[in-house]
Amino acid sequence: MADTTTCNVLLDMDGVLVHEEHAIDGAAAFIEALRERGVRFMVLTNNSIYTPRDLSARLARSGIDVHEECIWTSALATARFLDDQRPRGTAHVVGEAGLTTALHDIGYVMVDTDPDYVVLGETRNYSFTAITRAIQLINDGARFIATNPDPSGPSRDGMLPATGSVAALITKATGVAPYFVGKPNTLMMRSALNAMDAHSEDTVMIGDRMDTDVVAGLEAGMRTVLVLSGSTARAEVDRFPYRPWMIADSIADVDPSDLGAPPAGGAGRGASGAD
């Protein structure tokens, strides 16, 4: 029987469960512990390149068992947003299979002329021709949507420009800023909660970035856990005007049994070396 004192869990993927292709120590055991306790969870990522099935297979190769229905991407959140705004519309997409598949699945048609939206996602193959066409379509009146604001992302060869950087280029050329759907927009958090039929007051967000995961979780009404295995270092935490509910060195130091109802007064707490 599931432990009813344990709430639902949202987890960032990169920096919490994996670094590139390598599992973070304790990640597989944490996911298994959630499953054994009957805790509902969803793995989140701003990466729009891959479909949930692709990401499930990538995690499996790292030794982490996460089913595709437990993965929520910025591409899925973007598709759901567009379906709410303008059902069965048209889009010109700069991105890869994760984004085009999500849009096709909600009934959107991909076009090269007169689209309702230009949708910019992450890709490892940005081209001058594709960016120029996006600029032309936006200048002609297409609405501008981007899956996430991340300016850069990791690779085996170092940092690469990501969606936010290319969006800035397009904005500079057109004077039109995009609407970013992914973290730290709470829209992505709420769409993930809706996908798992959960409520923010019963959910904990676990992430490695104060400026995306933690702030998005806080603004969505969730308790937040910061793990120090990714982007935010311990020395940086106090620079922010908000604090997570819990800080842990890594996911290996987070016990699912500690993620239940907060203590009286809602005070933050530490875990395994946290302040």
HUHULIN-V82347 format. One record per pair of residues at least 12 apart in sequence whose ideal C-beta (glycine too) atoms are under 8 Angstrom apart, sorted by sequence separation. I is the first residue (numbers start at 1). J is the second residue. D is the distance in whole Angstrom. If there is no record, write none. Layout:
{{I/J/D} {I/J/D}}
This chain:
{{43/55/8} {56/68/4} {91/103/6} {150/162/5} {152/164/8} {205/217/3} {214/226/6} {246/258/7} {55/68/7} {150/163/6} {151/164/4} {152/165/7} {167/180/8} {204/217/8} {213/226/8} {234/247/8} {258/271/7} {17/31/8} {120/134/7} {148/162/8} {149/163/7} {150/164/5} {151/165/5} {53/68/5} {56/71/6} {148/163/5} {149/164/4} {205/220/7} {43/59/8} {52/68/4} {55/71/5} {103/119/7} {118/134/5} {147/163/6} {148/164/7} {164/180/8} {189/205/7} {210/226/6} {255/271/8} {51/68/8} {52/69/7} {91/108/5} {93/110/6} {146/163/5} {151/168/8} {205/222/5} {207/224/7} {245/262/7} {254/271/6} {55/73/7} {90/108/7} {91/109/8} {92/110/7} {146/164/7} {149/167/7} {204/222/6} {205/223/7} {206/224/8} {207/225/8} {208/226/7} {226/244/4} {253/271/5} {52/71/4} {88/107/4} {89/108/6} {90/109/5} {91/110/6} {92/111/6} {118/137/5} {203/222/5} {204/223/5} {205/224/5} {206/225/4} {207/226/7} {208/227/5} {225/244/6} {228/247/7} {253/272/3} {52/72/8} {75/95/8} {79/99/8} {87/107/7} {88/108/7} {89/109/8} {90/110/8} {91/111/7} {92/112/6} {99/119/7} {118/138/5} {200/220/5} {201/221/6} {203/223/8} {204/224/7} {205/225/7} {207/227/7} {208/228/7} {224/244/4} {225/245/7} {226/246/7} {227/247/8} {228/248/7} {229/249/7} {253/273/7} {52/73/7} {78/99/7} {82/103/7} {88/109/8} {90/111/5} {112/133/7} {146/167/5} {200/221/4} {201/222/8} {204/225/6} {206/227/6} {208/229/6} {209/230/7} {211/232/8} {224/245/5} {225/246/4} {226/247/5} {227/248/5} {228/249/5} {229/250/4} {51/73/8} {99/121/4} {115/137/6} {200/222/5} {208/230/3} {209/231/5} {210/232/5} {223/245/4} {224/246/8} {225/247/7} {226/248/7} {227/249/7} {228/250/7} {229/251/7} {246/268/7} {43/66/5} {50/73/7} {75/98/5} {79/102/4} {83/106/4} {92/115/4} {98/121/7} {207/230/8} {208/231/5} {209/232/5} {223/246/8} {225/248/6} {227/250/5} {245/268/5} {246/269/5} {247/270/6} {248/271/4} {249/272/5} {51/75/8} {52/76/7} {75/99/4} {78/102/7} {79/103/5} {82/106/7} {83/107/7} {90/114/8} {91/115/5} {94/118/7} {95/119/7} {113/137/8} {118/142/5} {120/144/7} {208/232/6} {218/242/6} {227/251/6} {244/268/7} {245/269/7} {246/270/7} {247/271/7} {248/272/5} {249/273/5} {9/34/6} {48/73/6} {73/98/6} {78/103/8} {83/108/8} {90/115/5} {91/116/7} {92/117/7} {94/119/7} {95/120/7} {96/121/7} {117/142/6} {118/143/7} {120/145/7} {121/146/7} {122/147/7} {215/240/8} {243/268/6} {246/271/5} {248/273/8} {249/274/8} {17/43/7} {45/71/7} {47/73/7} {48/74/5} {75/101/8} {76/102/5} {79/105/7} {80/106/7} {82/108/7} {90/116/5} {91/117/5} {92/118/5} {93/119/5} {94/120/5} {95/121/3} {96/122/7} {114/140/8} {116/142/7} {117/143/5} {118/144/5} {119/145/5} {120/146/4} {121/147/4} {122/148/7} {144/170/7} {210/236/7} {214/240/8} {227/253/8} {248/274/6} {43/70/6} {45/72/8} {46/73/8} {47/74/7} {48/75/4} {75/102/4} {79/106/5} {89/116/4} {90/117/8} {91/118/7} {92/119/7} {94/121/7} {95/122/7} {96/123/5} {115/142/5} {116/143/6} {117/144/7} {118/145/7} {119/146/8} {120/147/7} {144/171/8} {184/211/7} {189/216/5} {193/220/8} {210/237/6} {215/242/7} {227/254/7} {247/274/4} {42/70/6} {43/71/5} {44/72/5} {45/73/5} {46/74/5} {75/103/8} {89/117/7} {91/119/5} {93/121/7} {95/123/6} {96/124/8} {114/142/8} {117/145/5} {119/147/7} {122/150/8} {184/212/5} {188/216/7} {189/217/7} {214/242/7} {246/274/7} {247/275/6} {41/70/6} {42/71/7} {43/72/7} {44/73/8} {45/74/7} {73/102/7} {79/108/7} {94/123/7} {96/125/8} {183/212/4} {184/213/8} {211/240/8} {225/254/6} {9/39/6} {11/41/6} {13/43/5} {42/72/5} {48/78/7} {86/116/6} {144/174/8} {183/213/6} {186/216/6} {189/219/8} {190/220/6} {210/240/5} {214/244/5} {6/37/6} {8/39/7} {9/40/7} {10/41/7} {11/42/7} {12/43/8} {13/44/7} {14/45/7} {86/117/8} {122/153/7} {124/155/8} {149/180/4} {184/215/5} {185/216/7} {189/220/4} {7/39/8} {8/40/5} {9/41/4} {10/42/5} {11/43/5} {12/44/6} {13/45/4} {94/126/7} {138/170/7} {144/176/5} {146/178/4} {148/180/6} {150/182/8} {184/216/4} {210/242/8} {6/39/5} {8/41/7} {9/42/8} {11/44/7} {12/45/7} {14/47/7} {31/64/6} {32/65/7} {144/177/7} {145/178/6} {146/179/7} {147/180/8} {148/181/7} {149/182/7} {183/216/5} {186/219/5} {189/222/7} {3/37/5} {8/42/8} {10/44/6} {13/47/8} {31/65/6} {144/178/4} {145/179/5} {146/180/5} {147/181/6} {148/182/3} {186/220/4} {210/244/8} {225/259/8} {2/37/6} {3/38/7} {27/62/8} {28/63/5} {31/66/6} {82/117/6} {126/161/7} {131/166/7} {135/170/6} {139/174/6} {144/179/7} {146/181/7} {147/182/5} {148/183/7} {149/184/8} {184/219/8} {2/38/3} {3/39/8} {28/64/5} {94/130/5} {124/160/7} {134/170/6} {138/174/5} {143/179/8} {145/181/7} {223/259/8} {1/38/7} {2/39/7} {21/58/7} {27/64/5} {28/65/7} {82/119/8} {94/131/7} {131/169/7} {135/173/5} {138/176/5} {237/275/7} {23/62/4} {131/170/7} {135/174/6} {223/262/6} {21/61/7} {22/62/6} {23/63/5} {94/134/5} {122/162/6} {126/166/6} {18/59/7} {21/62/6} {23/64/5} {78/119/7} {92/133/7} {122/163/5} {204/245/8} {234/275/7} {13/55/7} {17/59/7} {92/134/7} {121/163/6} {54/97/8} {78/121/8} {120/163/6} {18/62/6} {54/98/7} {17/62/8} {92/137/5} {206/251/7} {13/59/8} {18/64/7} {49/95/7} {50/96/8} {51/97/6} {75/121/6} {120/166/6} {225/271/8} {17/64/6} {48/95/6} {49/96/5} {50/97/7} {51/98/5} {74/121/8} {120/167/6} {48/96/7} {49/97/7} {50/98/5} {99/147/6} {206/254/7} {49/98/5} {48/98/5} {49/99/8} {51/101/5} {92/142/7} {120/170/7} {47/98/7} {48/99/5} {51/102/8} {95/147/7} {48/102/8} {204/259/5} {13/71/8} {120/178/7} {150/212/8} {82/145/7} {81/145/8} {78/145/6} {78/147/5} {77/147/8} {49/121/7} {75/147/6} {94/166/8} {48/121/4} {49/122/5} {74/147/4} {48/122/5} {49/123/6} {74/148/5} {47/122/6} {49/124/7} {46/122/8} {48/147/4} {48/148/7} {81/181/5} {46/147/7} {46/148/4} {78/181/4} {46/150/5} {77/181/5} {78/182/8} {77/182/6} {47/153/7} {81/187/6} {74/181/6} {74/182/3} {74/183/7} {77/187/7} {81/191/7} {77/188/4} {80/191/5} {74/188/6} {77/191/5} {48/163/7} {76/191/7} {77/192/7} {72/188/8} {46/163/8} {72/191/7} {76/195/8} {72/192/4} {72/195/6} {20/154/6} {48/182/8} {19/154/8} {20/155/8} {20/156/7} {46/182/4} {46/183/6} {44/183/7} {14/154/7} {46/188/8} {44/188/7} {44/189/8} {44/192/6} {42/192/5} {42/195/7} {42/196/5} {41/196/8} {40/196/6} {40/198/6} {46/212/7} {12/183/8} {10/189/7} {10/192/6} {10/193/8} {8/193/8} {8/196/7} {8/198/4} {16/206/6} {16/207/6} {15/207/8} {16/208/5} {10/203/6} {15/208/3} {8/202/6} {9/203/7} {10/204/7} {11/205/8} {12/206/7} {14/208/8} {15/209/7} {7/202/5} {8/203/4} {9/204/5} {10/205/5} {11/206/5} {12/207/4} {7/203/6} {8/204/7} {10/206/7} {11/207/8} {12/208/6} {7/204/6} {9/206/6} {12/209/7} {12/213/5} {24/229/5} {10/217/7} {19/229/8} {16/227/6} {19/230/8} {10/222/7} {15/227/7} {16/229/7} {15/229/6} {16/230/6} {15/230/2} {14/230/7} {15/231/6} {39/256/6} {12/230/8} {37/256/6} {37/257/8} {39/259/8} {30/251/5} {30/252/7} {34/256/6} {29/252/7} {33/256/5} {26/250/6} {27/251/5} {30/254/7} {25/250/7} {26/251/5} {27/252/8} {24/250/6} {26/252/2} {30/256/7} {24/251/6} {25/252/5} {26/253/7} {24/252/8} {17/251/7} {16/251/6} {11/251/8} {9/256/8} {6/256/6} {9/259/7} {6/257/7} {5/257/8} {7/259/6} {6/259/6} {7/260/6} {3/257/7} {6/260/5} {7/261/8} {5/260/4} {5/261/6} {3/260/8}}
